[in-house]
Amino acid sequence: TARGMGVRTVAVYSDADAKALHVRMADEAVHIGPSPARESYLVGDKIIAAAKATGAEAIHPGYGFLSENPDFADACANAGIVFIGPKPDQMRAFGLKHRARELALAAGVPLAPGSGLVATLAEAEVEARRIGYPVMLKSTAGGGGIGLQLIATEAELAPMYERVERLARNNFKDAGLFLEKYVARGRHIEVQLFGDGKGNVVALGERDCSAQRRNQKVIEETPAPGLSDATREALWNTAVALGKSVNYASAGTVEFLYDNDTDAFYFLEVNTRLQVEHGVTEEVTGIDLVEWMLRQAAGDLPPLDQAAIKPCGASIQVRLYAEDPGRDFRPSAGLLTHVAWPPVARIETWVESGSEVSPYYDPMIAKIITRGADRIEALANLRQALAATRIAGLETNLD
């Protein structure tokens, strides 16, 4: 994207990524430390130092590591570097789930029955009885399924409360817990937003990301199948209202829990960053979301017009993971001896034949994206793409 816009790029890399594709593709590359993320990609000072040393004017944080870290966004601003993403106060507001619920409530967004923060087990028991079992116990900070537990009966609450509290304390700075009603036949549907930071916000369609394992997405598609036009419109309008309520800037995603049995939907959370699955939205809208992010950060974004957003066709993505499905999806590390991608798909990857998959980062090795005039065609193209994909040397979830 940057190259197409005539923007020069600098990549940062750790020891493990010295030979990675992004290092070779960038105009310049700066080594920022050892393989563990906490010694490299999570050290904001090292990334800002690399930007200063190379004269970079802006930093795009991708969709992991520091992408939703408001302190890093503040540090960029203090260093005179543009952070390509939402404003730090928006990241803070939506970053804590209980605060995000308050904002959603104020913007008229439907919420699943739930509690505020519960300080003790006794408080949790009272709230769970009021909401009605089964309930979800959640930590207000964090993602990736950490600090998320289904509680079917009152007897399960005490031991699970202690477990989730401990997990939250160990993984996140903010360890607050709250409860939410559990929806048995729920789907995970999210709306892609984009805002100019001046009060204009548009919805770029919705994605169904219900196919998950361990609370992490595996398959994502747009449009979400089986929705009525009225429900789809309500989802878009609701997400836009929430974005407008905070003058949202840049790309963001509002996640909803959709109840298949009642056609109701409830607010889950806001991701204040680019999503891994943004590619399917690009395929049906013809919009390059990363280009929009760069333009918005540079003050060069064309006027946003909801009427001009007309998604066309369907697109579906699968995440290819270096994991062994036969061993409870245990991550695989080692040498990829042979990699061959199909010509019929959009492939976003960092690996090729001879790449080393390290044990240090998320085991996703590629996103395979296809499109079609409708869902049937997009799926047929995906089957063809998967059949033509070759990965040898490691166990993956390709089958």
C-alpha positions as YAML, in Angstrom:
chain: A
units: angstrom
residues:
- id: 1
  name: THR
  ca: [0.00, 0.00, 0.00]
- id: 2
  name: ALA
  ca: [2.66, 2.52, 1.05]
- id: 3
  name: ARG
  ca: [4.77, 1.79, -2.03]
- id: 4
  name: GLY
  ca: [1.74, 2.31, -4.28]
- id: 5
  name: MET
  ca: [1.28, 5.71, -2.64]
- id: 6
  name: GLY
  ca: [4.93, 6.65, -3.12]
- id: 7
  name: VAL
  ca: [5.63, 6.50, 0.62]
- id: 8
  name: ARG
  ca: [9.01, 5.15, 1.71]
- id: 9
  name: THR
  ca: [8.92, 2.47, 4.40]
- id: 10
  name: VAL
  ca: [11.04, 1.32, 7.34]
- id: 11
  name: ALA
  ca: [10.56, -2.15, 8.86]
- id: 12
  name: VAL
  ca: [11.59, -3.12, 12.38]
- id: 13
  name: TYR
  ca: [12.59, -6.70, 13.19]
- id: 14
  name: SER
  ca: [13.72, -8.97, 16.00]
- id: 15
  name: ASP
  ca: [16.38, -11.70, 15.82]
- id: 16
  name: ALA
  ca: [13.73, -14.28, 14.84]
- id: 17
  name: ASP
  ca: [12.57, -12.12, 11.92]
- id: 18
  name: ALA
  ca: [15.96, -11.20, 10.45]
- id: 19
  name: LYS
  ca: [15.08, -13.02, 7.19]
- id: 20
  name: ALA
  ca: [11.34, -12.24, 7.18]
- id: 21
  name: LEU
  ca: [9.60, -11.00, 4.06]
- id: 22
  name: HIS
  ca: [8.70, -7.57, 5.48]
- id: 23
  name: VAL
  ca: [12.39, -6.90, 6.21]
- id: 24
  name: ARG
  ca: [13.32, -7.55, 2.58]
- id: 25
  name: MET
  ca: [10.36, -5.63, 1.15]
- id: 26
  name: ALA
  ca: [10.84, -2.38, 3.09]
- id: 27
  name: ASP
  ca: [13.12, 0.42, 1.84]
- id: 28
  name: GLU
  ca: [15.04, 0.21, 5.13]
- id: 29
  name: ALA
  ca: [15.03, -2.20, 8.08]
- id: 30
  name: VAL
  ca: [16.12, -1.67, 11.69]
- id: 31
  name: HIS
  ca: [16.98, -4.44, 14.14]
- id: 32
  name: ILE
  ca: [15.28, -3.76, 17.51]
- id: 33
  name: GLY
  ca: [16.30, -6.65, 19.74]
- id: 34
  name: PRO
  ca: [16.05, -10.31, 20.74]
- id: 35
  name: SER
  ca: [13.25, -12.65, 19.63]
- id: 36
  name: PRO
  ca: [10.91, -12.44, 22.68]
- id: 37
  name: ALA
  ca: [8.31, -9.72, 21.95]
- id: 38
  name: ARG
  ca: [8.77, -8.12, 25.38]
- id: 39
  name: GLU
  ca: [12.40, -7.40, 24.40]
- id: 40
  name: SER
  ca: [11.63, -6.13, 20.89]
- id: 41
  name: TYR
  ca: [8.17, -5.53, 19.41]
- id: 42
  name: LEU
  ca: [6.61, -4.52, 22.74]
- id: 43
  name: VAL
  ca: [9.34, -1.99, 23.59]
- id: 44
  name: GLY
  ca: [7.87, 1.27, 22.33]
- id: 45
  name: ASP
  ca: [11.06, 3.24, 22.99]
- id: 46
  name: LYS
  ca: [13.04, 1.02, 20.60]
- id: 47
  name: ILE
  ca: [10.46, 1.49, 17.84]
- id: 48
  name: ILE
  ca: [10.39, 5.27, 18.33]
- id: 49
  name: ALA
  ca: [14.21, 5.33, 18.33]
- id: 50
  name: ALA
  ca: [14.19, 3.45, 15.00]
- id: 51
  name: ALA
  ca: [11.71, 5.99, 13.58]
- id: 52
  name: LYS
  ca: [13.87, 8.90, 14.69]
- id: 53
  name: ALA
  ca: [17.10, 7.34, 13.40]
- id: 54
  name: THR
  ca: [15.59, 6.83, 9.93]
- id: 55
  name: GLY
  ca: [13.60, 10.08, 9.79]
- id: 56
  name: ALA
  ca: [10.24, 8.30, 9.71]
- id: 57
  name: GLU
  ca: [7.30, 10.69, 10.13]
- id: 58
  name: ALA
  ca: [4.69, 8.14, 11.14]
- id: 59
  name: ILE
  ca: [4.29, 4.65, 12.63]
- id: 60
  name: HIS
  ca: [1.67, 2.09, 11.56]
- id: 61
  name: PRO
  ca: [1.38, -0.43, 14.42]
- id: 62
  name: GLY
  ca: [-0.22, -3.26, 12.41]
- id: 63
  name: TYR
  ca: [-2.85, -5.28, 14.31]
- id: 64
  name: GLY
  ca: [-0.93, -6.82, 17.23]
- id: 65
  name: PHE
  ca: [1.62, -5.86, 19.87]
- id: 66
  name: LEU
  ca: [1.31, -2.06, 20.43]
- id: 67
  name: SER
  ca: [-1.61, -1.43, 18.06]
- id: 68
  name: GLU
  ca: [-4.12, -0.76, 20.87]
- id: 69
  name: ASN
  ca: [-1.67, 0.70, 23.38]
- id: 70
  name: PRO
  ca: [-2.61, 4.33, 24.16]
- id: 71
  name: ASP
  ca: [0.64, 4.95, 26.09]
- id: 72
  name: PHE
  ca: [2.60, 4.10, 22.94]
- id: 73
  name: ALA
  ca: [0.37, 6.40, 20.86]
- id: 74
  name: ASP
  ca: [1.05, 9.17, 23.42]
- id: 75
  name: ALA
  ca: [4.80, 8.46, 23.27]
- id: 76
  name: CYS
  ca: [4.71, 8.79, 19.46]
- id: 77
  name: ALA
  ca: [2.98, 12.18, 19.75]
- id: 78
  name: ASN
  ca: [5.52, 13.35, 22.35]
- id: 79
  name: ALA
  ca: [8.32, 12.36, 19.96]
- id: 80
  name: GLY
  ca: [6.74, 14.32, 17.11]
- id: 81
  name: ILE
  ca: [5.79, 11.15, 15.23]
- id: 82
  name: VAL
  ca: [2.28, 10.48, 13.90]
- id: 83
  name: PHE
  ca: [0.63, 7.31, 15.26]
- id: 84
  name: ILE
  ca: [-1.45, 5.86, 12.42]
- id: 85
  name: GLY
  ca: [-4.64, 4.87, 14.23]
- id: 86
  name: PRO
  ca: [-7.30, 6.20, 16.57]
- id: 87
  name: LYS
  ca: [-6.66, 8.83, 19.23]
- id: 88
  name: PRO
  ca: [-5.23, 7.61, 22.56]
- id: 89
  name: ASP
  ca: [-8.35, 8.70, 24.50]
- id: 90
  name: GLN
  ca: [-10.50, 6.59, 22.13]
- id: 91
  name: MET
  ca: [-8.23, 3.58, 22.72]
- id: 92
  name: ARG
  ca: [-8.51, 4.09, 26.47]
- id: 93
  name: ALA
  ca: [-12.29, 4.53, 26.36]
- id: 94
  name: PHE
  ca: [-12.90, 1.35, 24.38]
- id: 95
  name: GLY
  ca: [-9.93, -0.63, 25.70]
- id: 96
  name: LEU
  ca: [-11.59, -1.46, 29.01]
- id: 97
  name: LYS
  ca: [-14.72, -3.48, 28.29]
- id: 98
  name: HIS
  ca: [-16.80, -2.15, 31.20]
- id: 99
  name: ARG
  ca: [-16.09, 1.45, 30.09]
- id: 100
  name: ALA
  ca: [-16.91, 0.51, 26.49]
- id: 101
  name: ARG
  ca: [-20.29, -0.86, 27.71]
- id: 102
  name: GLU
  ca: [-21.02, 2.53, 29.35]
- id: 103
  name: LEU
  ca: [-20.25, 4.37, 26.09]
- id: 104
  name: ALA
  ca: [-22.37, 1.89, 24.11]
- id: 105
  name: LEU
  ca: [-25.28, 2.38, 26.52]
- id: 106
  name: ALA
  ca: [-25.02, 6.17, 26.17]
- id: 107
  name: ALA
  ca: [-25.03, 5.84, 22.35]
- id: 108
  name: GLY
  ca: [-28.17, 3.67, 22.41]
- id: 109
  name: VAL
  ca: [-26.36, 0.45, 21.42]
- id: 110
  name: PRO
  ca: [-28.14, -2.70, 22.69]
- id: 111
  name: LEU
  ca: [-26.24, -4.57, 25.42]
- id: 112
  name: ALA
  ca: [-26.57, -8.16, 26.57]
- id: 113
  name: PRO
  ca: [-27.88, -8.25, 30.14]
- id: 114
  name: GLY
  ca: [-24.82, -7.88, 32.36]
- id: 115
  name: SER
  ca: [-23.25, -6.36, 35.44]
- id: 116
  name: GLY
  ca: [-20.86, -3.54, 36.18]
- id: 117
  name: LEU
  ca: [-17.48, -4.46, 37.67]
- id: 118
  name: VAL
  ca: [-17.84, -6.97, 40.52]
- id: 119
  name: ALA
  ca: [-15.38, -6.55, 43.37]
- id: 120
  name: THR
  ca: [-16.01, -9.84, 45.22]
- id: 121
  name: LEU
  ca: [-17.30, -13.35, 44.66]
- id: 122
  name: ALA
  ca: [-20.38, -12.53, 46.79]
- id: 123
  name: GLU
  ca: [-21.18, -9.60, 44.48]
- id: 124
  name: ALA
  ca: [-20.71, -11.85, 41.45]
- id: 125
  name: GLU
  ca: [-23.14, -14.40, 42.92]
- id: 126
  name: VAL
  ca: [-25.82, -11.75, 43.44]
- id: 127
  name: GLU
  ca: [-25.37, -10.39, 39.89]
- id: 128
  name: ALA
  ca: [-25.33, -13.87, 38.30]
- id: 129
  name: ARG
  ca: [-28.64, -14.73, 40.00]
- id: 130
  name: ARG
  ca: [-30.15, -11.45, 38.75]
- id: 131
  name: ILE
  ca: [-28.98, -12.00, 35.14]
- id: 132
  name: GLY
  ca: [-29.84, -15.73, 35.19]
- id: 133
  name: TYR
  ca: [-27.52, -18.67, 34.42]
- id: 134
  name: PRO
  ca: [-25.73, -19.49, 32.17]
- id: 135
  name: VAL
  ca: [-23.47, -16.42, 32.32]
- id: 136
  name: MET
  ca: [-20.07, -15.42, 30.93]
- id: 137
  name: LEU
  ca: [-17.45, -14.22, 33.42]
- id: 138
  name: LYS
  ca: [-15.10, -11.75, 31.70]
- id: 139
  name: SER
  ca: [-12.07, -9.66, 32.59]
- id: 140
  name: THR
  ca: [-12.44, -6.02, 31.55]
- id: 141
  name: ALA
  ca: [-8.95, -5.89, 29.99]
- id: 142
  name: GLY
  ca: [-7.41, -8.15, 27.39]
- id: 143
  name: GLY
  ca: [-8.42, -10.20, 24.40]
- id: 144
  name: GLY
  ca: [-7.67, -13.45, 22.59]
- id: 145
  name: GLY
  ca: [-10.05, -15.30, 24.87]
- id: 146
  name: ILE
  ca: [-7.93, -14.77, 28.00]
- id: 147
  name: GLY
  ca: [-10.11, -14.13, 31.03]
- id: 148
  name: LEU
  ca: [-13.30, -15.46, 29.45]
- id: 149
  name: GLN
  ca: [-15.24, -18.28, 31.10]
- id: 150
  name: LEU
  ca: [-18.70, -19.83, 30.69]
- id: 151
  name: ILE
  ca: [-20.44, -20.47, 34.03]
- id: 152
  name: ALA
  ca: [-23.37, -22.86, 33.63]
- id: 153
  name: THR
  ca: [-24.49, -23.17, 37.26]
- id: 154
  name: GLU
  ca: [-24.00, -21.40, 40.60]
- id: 155
  name: ALA
  ca: [-21.76, -24.25, 41.81]
- id: 156
  name: GLU
  ca: [-19.22, -23.42, 39.07]
- id: 157
  name: LEU
  ca: [-18.97, -19.72, 39.89]
- id: 158
  name: ALA
  ca: [-16.66, -19.79, 42.95]
- id: 159
  name: PRO
  ca: [-13.80, -21.90, 41.47]
- id: 160
  name: MET
  ca: [-14.02, -20.13, 38.06]
- id: 161
  name: TYR
  ca: [-14.13, -16.67, 39.67]
- id: 162
  name: GLU
  ca: [-10.80, -17.35, 41.37]
- id: 163
  name: ARG
  ca: [-9.29, -18.74, 38.14]
- id: 164
  name: VAL
  ca: [-10.37, -15.84, 35.90]
- id: 165
  name: GLU
  ca: [-9.29, -13.28, 38.51]
- id: 166
  name: ARG
  ca: [-5.84, -14.90, 38.70]
- id: 167
  name: LEU
  ca: [-5.52, -15.02, 34.87]
- id: 168
  name: ALA
  ca: [-6.55, -11.38, 34.59]
- id: 169
  name: ARG
  ca: [-4.10, -10.32, 37.29]
- id: 170
  name: ASN
  ca: [-1.23, -12.19, 35.64]
- id: 171
  name: ASN
  ca: [-1.90, -11.03, 32.07]
- id: 172
  name: PHE
  ca: [-3.28, -7.51, 32.31]
- id: 173
  name: LYS
  ca: [-2.63, -4.37, 34.29]
- id: 174
  name: ASP
  ca: [-6.37, -3.97, 34.94]
- id: 175
  name: ALA
  ca: [-7.86, -7.10, 36.54]
- id: 176
  name: GLY
  ca: [-11.53, -6.05, 36.94]
- id: 177
  name: LEU
  ca: [-14.21, -8.69, 36.29]
- id: 178
  name: PHE
  ca: [-17.84, -8.45, 35.14]
- id: 179
  name: LEU
  ca: [-20.67, -10.79, 34.11]
- id: 180
  name: GLU
  ca: [-22.72, -11.02, 30.93]
- id: 181
  name: LYS
  ca: [-25.68, -13.16, 29.83]
- id: 182
  name: TYR
  ca: [-24.61, -16.20, 27.78]
- id: 183
  name: VAL
  ca: [-26.29, -16.54, 24.38]
- id: 184
  name: ALA
  ca: [-26.45, -20.24, 23.44]
- id: 185
  name: ARG
  ca: [-26.81, -19.88, 19.65]
- id: 186
  name: GLY
  ca: [-24.77, -16.75, 19.12]
- id: 187
  name: ARG
  ca: [-22.82, -15.59, 16.11]
- id: 188
  name: HIS
  ca: [-19.89, -13.18, 16.13]
- id: 189
  name: ILE
  ca: [-20.71, -10.36, 13.71]
- id: 190
  name: GLU
  ca: [-18.59, -7.22, 13.46]
- id: 191
  name: VAL
  ca: [-18.99, -3.94, 11.59]
- id: 192
  name: GLN
  ca: [-15.99, -2.22, 9.98]
- id: 193
  name: LEU
  ca: [-15.96, 1.51, 10.73]
- id: 194
  name: PHE
  ca: [-13.86, 4.37, 9.47]
- id: 195
  name: GLY
  ca: [-13.87, 7.86, 10.94]
- id: 196
  name: ASP
  ca: [-12.16, 11.12, 9.98]
- id: 197
  name: GLY
  ca: [-11.88, 12.34, 13.59]
- id: 198
  name: LYS
  ca: [-14.16, 15.29, 12.78]
- id: 199
  name: GLY
  ca: [-17.48, 13.57, 13.48]
- id: 200
  name: ASN
  ca: [-17.88, 11.79, 10.14]
- id: 201
  name: VAL
  ca: [-18.01, 7.98, 10.42]
- id: 202
  name: VAL
  ca: [-18.97, 5.38, 7.79]
- id: 203
  name: ALA
  ca: [-19.70, 1.65, 7.97]
- id: 204
  name: LEU
  ca: [-17.89, -0.45, 5.36]
- id: 205
  name: GLY
  ca: [-20.02, -3.57, 5.80]
- id: 206
  name: GLU
  ca: [-20.09, -6.39, 8.29]
- id: 207
  name: ARG
  ca: [-18.15, -9.64, 8.73]
- id: 208
  name: ASP
  ca: [-19.20, -12.95, 10.25]
- id: 209
  name: CYS
  ca: [-16.33, -14.34, 12.34]
- id: 210
  name: SER
  ca: [-18.19, -17.11, 14.19]
- id: 211
  name: ALA
  ca: [-15.86, -19.96, 13.20]
- id: 212
  name: GLN
  ca: [-13.33, -19.87, 16.03]
- id: 213
  name: ARG
  ca: [-11.22, -22.18, 18.14]
- id: 214
  name: ARG
  ca: [-10.08, -21.20, 21.63]
- id: 215
  name: ASN
  ca: [-11.87, -17.86, 21.11]
- id: 216
  name: GLN
  ca: [-9.61, -17.03, 18.15]
- id: 217
  name: LYS
  ca: [-11.01, -16.57, 14.67]
- id: 218
  name: VAL
  ca: [-10.28, -19.12, 11.92]
- id: 219
  name: ILE
  ca: [-12.75, -18.20, 9.14]
- id: 220
  name: GLU
  ca: [-14.16, -14.74, 8.38]
- id: 221
  name: GLU
  ca: [-16.54, -13.66, 5.63]
- id: 222
  name: THR
  ca: [-18.55, -10.74, 4.31]
- id: 223
  name: PRO
  ca: [-21.43, -10.20, 3.97]
- id: 224
  name: ALA
  ca: [-22.65, -12.12, 7.02]
- id: 225
  name: PRO
  ca: [-24.92, -14.85, 5.62]
- id: 226
  name: GLY
  ca: [-28.60, -15.13, 6.51]
- id: 227
  name: LEU
  ca: [-29.22, -11.58, 7.77]
- id: 228
  name: SER
  ca: [-32.29, -9.62, 6.73]
- id: 229
  name: ASP
  ca: [-31.71, -6.23, 5.12]
- id: 230
  name: ALA
  ca: [-33.31, -4.59, 8.17]
- id: 231
  name: THR
  ca: [-30.96, -6.34, 10.62]
- id: 232
  name: ARG
  ca: [-27.93, -5.54, 8.47]
- id: 233
  name: GLU
  ca: [-28.92, -1.87, 8.31]
- id: 234
  name: ALA
  ca: [-29.52, -1.79, 12.09]
- id: 235
  name: LEU
  ca: [-26.05, -3.26, 12.73]
- id: 236
  name: TRP
  ca: [-24.37, -0.65, 10.51]
- id: 237
  name: ASN
  ca: [-26.37, 2.27, 11.95]
- id: 238
  name: THR
  ca: [-25.73, 1.17, 15.53]
- id: 239
  name: ALA
  ca: [-21.97, 0.88, 14.95]
- id: 240
  name: VAL
  ca: [-21.84, 4.27, 13.21]
- id: 241
  name: ALA
  ca: [-23.77, 5.92, 16.09]
- id: 242
  name: LEU
  ca: [-21.20, 4.57, 18.55]
- id: 243
  name: GLY
  ca: [-18.31, 5.81, 16.38]
- id: 244
  name: LYS
  ca: [-19.85, 9.26, 15.98]
- id: 245
  name: SER
  ca: [-20.41, 9.54, 19.74]
- id: 246
  name: VAL
  ca: [-16.63, 9.76, 20.27]
- id: 247
  name: ASN
  ca: [-15.65, 11.48, 16.94]
- id: 248
  name: TYR
  ca: [-13.86, 8.25, 16.02]
- id: 249
  name: ALA
  ca: [-10.68, 8.60, 13.94]
- id: 250
  name: SER
  ca: [-9.16, 5.98, 11.60]
- id: 251
  name: ALA
  ca: [-10.17, 2.30, 11.24]
- id: 252
  name: GLY
  ca: [-12.08, 0.47, 13.96]
- id: 253
  name: THR
  ca: [-14.38, -2.49, 14.38]
- id: 254
  name: VAL
  ca: [-17.49, -2.83, 16.52]
- id: 255
  name: GLU
  ca: [-18.07, -6.46, 17.52]
- id: 256
  name: PHE
  ca: [-21.58, -7.75, 18.19]
- id: 257
  name: LEU
  ca: [-23.04, -10.98, 19.52]
- id: 258
  name: TYR
  ca: [-25.94, -11.90, 17.23]
- id: 259
  name: ASP
  ca: [-28.61, -14.22, 18.66]
- id: 260
  name: ASN
  ca: [-29.67, -16.62, 15.91]
- id: 261
  name: ASP
  ca: [-32.87, -17.56, 17.75]
- id: 262
  name: THR
  ca: [-34.24, -14.05, 18.28]
- id: 263
  name: ASP
  ca: [-32.56, -11.92, 15.55]
- id: 264
  name: ALA
  ca: [-31.37, -9.61, 18.36]
- id: 265
  name: PHE
  ca: [-27.80, -8.36, 18.56]
- id: 266
  name: TYR
  ca: [-25.75, -7.10, 21.49]
- id: 267
  name: PHE
  ca: [-22.61, -5.01, 21.80]
- id: 268
  name: LEU
  ca: [-19.43, -6.98, 22.62]
- id: 269
  name: GLU
  ca: [-16.47, -4.61, 22.21]
- id: 270
  name: VAL
  ca: [-14.62, -2.18, 19.95]
- id: 271
  name: ASN
  ca: [-11.25, -3.00, 18.39]
- id: 272
  name: THR
  ca: [-9.47, 0.34, 18.02]
- id: 273
  name: ARG
  ca: [-7.17, -0.82, 15.22]
- id: 274
  name: LEU
  ca: [-7.04, -2.57, 11.87]
- id: 275
  name: GLN
  ca: [-8.37, -6.15, 12.09]
- id: 276
  name: VAL
  ca: [-6.57, -9.25, 10.78]
- id: 277
  name: GLU
  ca: [-9.64, -9.90, 8.59]
- id: 278
  name: HIS
  ca: [-9.84, -6.42, 7.01]
- id: 279
  name: GLY
  ca: [-8.95, -7.97, 3.64]
- id: 280
  name: VAL
  ca: [-12.42, -9.44, 3.02]
- id: 281
  name: THR
  ca: [-13.95, -5.98, 3.46]
- id: 282
  name: GLU
  ca: [-11.41, -4.55, 0.98]
- id: 283
  name: GLU
  ca: [-12.35, -7.26, -1.54]
- id: 284
  name: VAL
  ca: [-16.07, -6.34, -1.59]
- id: 285
  name: THR
  ca: [-15.78, -2.54, -1.21]
- id: 286
  name: GLY
  ca: [-12.75, -1.91, -3.43]
- id: 287
  name: ILE
  ca: [-11.34, 0.29, -0.64]
- id: 288
  name: ASP
  ca: [-7.76, -0.08, 0.61]
- id: 289
  name: LEU
  ca: [-8.20, 0.37, 4.37]
- id: 290
  name: VAL
  ca: [-4.49, 0.79, 5.04]
- id: 291
  name: GLU
  ca: [-4.34, 3.56, 2.42]
- id: 292
  name: TRP
  ca: [-7.30, 5.26, 4.15]
- id: 293
  name: MET
  ca: [-5.46, 4.99, 7.49]
- id: 294
  name: LEU
  ca: [-2.32, 6.55, 6.00]
- id: 295
  name: ARG
  ca: [-4.33, 9.33, 4.33]
- id: 296
  name: GLN
  ca: [-6.34, 10.07, 7.47]
- id: 297
  name: ALA
  ca: [-3.14, 10.31, 9.53]
- id: 298
  name: ALA
  ca: [-1.62, 12.65, 6.91]
- id: 299
  name: GLY
  ca: [-4.74, 14.86, 6.82]
- id: 300
  name: ASP
  ca: [-5.34, 13.80, 3.21]
- id: 301
  name: LEU
  ca: [-8.51, 11.64, 3.51]
- id: 302
  name: PRO
  ca: [-11.21, 12.23, 0.87]
- id: 303
  name: PRO
  ca: [-14.62, 13.21, 2.34]
- id: 304
  name: LEU
  ca: [-16.42, 10.20, 3.85]
- id: 305
  name: ASP
  ca: [-19.79, 9.42, 2.25]
- id: 306
  name: GLN
  ca: [-21.93, 6.51, 3.44]
- id: 307
  name: ALA
  ca: [-23.98, 6.57, 0.21]
- id: 308
  name: ALA
  ca: [-20.80, 5.84, -1.77]
- id: 309
  name: ILE
  ca: [-20.10, 2.64, 0.21]
- id: 310
  name: LYS
  ca: [-21.68, -0.14, -1.84]
- id: 311
  name: PRO
  ca: [-20.24, -3.57, -1.04]
- id: 312
  name: CYS
  ca: [-20.46, -5.88, -4.04]
- id: 313
  name: GLY
  ca: [-20.16, -9.69, -4.09]
- id: 314
  name: ALA
  ca: [-18.82, -11.85, -1.28]
- id: 315
  name: SER
  ca: [-15.41, -12.62, 0.18]
- id: 316
  name: ILE
  ca: [-14.13, -15.24, 2.61]
- id: 317
  name: GLN
  ca: [-10.83, -15.67, 4.45]
- id: 318
  name: VAL
  ca: [-9.25, -18.62, 6.24]
- id: 319
  name: ARG
  ca: [-6.34, -18.27, 8.63]
- id: 320
  name: LEU
  ca: [-3.61, -20.81, 8.02]
- id: 321
  name: TYR
  ca: [-1.96, -21.65, 11.34]
- id: 322
  name: ALA
  ca: [1.25, -23.56, 12.10]
- id: 323
  name: GLU
  ca: [-0.67, -25.75, 14.55]
- id: 324
  name: ASP
  ca: [-1.34, -29.45, 14.91]
- id: 325
  name: PRO
  ca: [-5.12, -30.04, 14.99]
- id: 326
  name: GLY
  ca: [-4.46, -33.68, 16.01]
- id: 327
  name: ARG
  ca: [-2.75, -32.50, 19.22]
- id: 328
  name: ASP
  ca: [-5.30, -29.96, 20.41]
- id: 329
  name: PHE
  ca: [-3.94, -27.29, 18.02]
- id: 330
  name: ARG
  ca: [-0.51, -27.24, 19.60]
- id: 331
  name: PRO
  ca: [1.69, -24.64, 17.84]
- id: 332
  name: SER
  ca: [4.36, -26.05, 15.48]
- id: 333
  name: ALA
  ca: [7.80, -24.48, 15.08]
- id: 334
  name: GLY
  ca: [10.59, -25.26, 12.64]
- id: 335
  name: LEU
  ca: [11.48, -25.14, 8.95]
- id: 336
  name: LEU
  ca: [8.92, -24.88, 6.15]
- id: 337
  name: THR
  ca: [10.58, -27.03, 3.50]
- id: 338
  name: HIS
  ca: [8.08, -26.32, 0.70]
- id: 339
  name: VAL
  ca: [5.46, -23.59, 0.33]
- id: 340
  name: ALA
  ca: [3.35, -23.07, -2.80]
- id: 341
  name: TRP
  ca: [0.39, -20.70, -3.02]
- id: 342
  name: PRO
  ca: [-2.53, -20.92, -5.49]
- id: 343
  name: PRO
  ca: [-2.83, -18.24, -8.19]
- id: 344
  name: VAL
  ca: [-6.61, -18.01, -7.65]
- id: 345
  name: ALA
  ca: [-6.54, -16.29, -4.22]
- id: 346
  name: ARG
  ca: [-5.27, -13.21, -2.42]
- id: 347
  name: ILE
  ca: [-2.52, -14.52, -0.13]
- id: 348
  name: GLU
  ca: [-1.23, -12.42, 2.75]
- id: 349
  name: THR
  ca: [1.78, -14.14, 4.28]
- id: 350
  name: TRP
  ca: [5.25, -13.72, 5.70]
- id: 351
  name: VAL
  ca: [6.49, -17.23, 4.78]
- id: 352
  name: GLU
  ca: [7.93, -19.00, 1.73]
- id: 353
  name: SER
  ca: [9.92, -22.18, 1.11]
- id: 354
  name: GLY
  ca: [12.80, -22.20, 3.60]
- id: 355
  name: SER
  ca: [11.13, -19.91, 6.16]
- id: 356
  name: GLU
  ca: [11.67, -20.70, 9.82]
- id: 357
  name: VAL
  ca: [8.56, -20.55, 12.02]
- id: 358
  name: SER
  ca: [9.71, -19.50, 15.47]
- id: 359
  name: PRO
  ca: [7.94, -20.35, 18.75]
- id: 360
  name: TYR
  ca: [7.93, -16.68, 19.79]
- id: 361
  name: TYR
  ca: [4.84, -15.25, 18.06]
- id: 362
  name: ASP
  ca: [1.29, -16.04, 17.01]
- id: 363
  name: PRO
  ca: [1.31, -19.24, 14.88]
- id: 364
  name: MET
  ca: [-0.65, -17.72, 11.97]
- id: 365
  name: ILE
  ca: [1.43, -18.10, 8.81]
- id: 366
  name: ALA
  ca: [-0.98, -16.93, 6.10]
- id: 367
  name: LYS
  ca: [-4.40, -15.55, 5.27]
- id: 368
  name: ILE
  ca: [-6.02, -17.08, 2.20]
- id: 369
  name: ILE
  ca: [-8.73, -14.80, 0.79]
- id: 370
  name: THR
  ca: [-11.09, -15.44, -2.12]
- id: 371
  name: ARG
  ca: [-14.02, -13.53, -3.55]
- id: 372
  name: GLY
  ca: [-16.96, -14.19, -5.84]
- id: 373
  name: ALA
  ca: [-20.17, -12.71, -7.21]
- id: 374
  name: ASP
  ca: [-21.91, -14.39, -4.25]
- id: 375
  name: ARG
  ca: [-21.09, -16.63, -1.28]
- id: 376
  name: ILE
  ca: [-21.39, -19.86, -3.32]
- id: 377
  name: GLU
  ca: [-18.78, -18.65, -5.81]
- id: 378
  name: ALA
  ca: [-16.46, -17.30, -3.09]
- id: 379
  name: LEU
  ca: [-16.60, -20.71, -1.32]
- id: 380
  name: ALA
  ca: [-15.98, -22.62, -4.55]
- id: 381
  name: ASN
  ca: [-12.92, -20.43, -5.21]
- id: 382
  name: LEU
  ca: [-11.75, -21.01, -1.63]
- id: 383
  name: ARG
  ca: [-12.02, -24.81, -2.00]
- id: 384
  name: GLN
  ca: [-9.98, -24.57, -5.20]
- id: 385
  name: ALA
  ca: [-7.38, -22.36, -3.47]
- id: 386
  name: LEU
  ca: [-7.03, -24.68, -0.48]
- id: 387
  name: ALA
  ca: [-6.69, -27.73, -2.75]
- id: 388
  name: ALA
  ca: [-3.83, -26.01, -4.61]
- id: 389
  name: THR
  ca: [-1.99, -24.84, -1.47]
- id: 390
  name: ARG
  ca: [1.15, -26.80, -0.56]
- id: 391
  name: ILE
  ca: [2.79, -26.58, 2.89]
- id: 392
  name: ALA
  ca: [5.45, -29.07, 3.94]
- id: 393
  name: GLY
  ca: [7.79, -29.34, 6.92]
- id: 394
  name: LEU
  ca: [5.33, -28.47, 9.69]
- id: 395
  name: GLU
  ca: [1.91, -29.50, 10.88]
- id: 396
  name: THR
  ca: [-0.74, -26.92, 9.90]
- id: 397
  name: ASN
  ca: [-4.54, -26.65, 9.94]
- id: 398
  name: LEU
  ca: [-4.68, -26.76, 6.11]
- id: 399
  name: ASP
  ca: [-6.71, -30.01, 6.03]
...
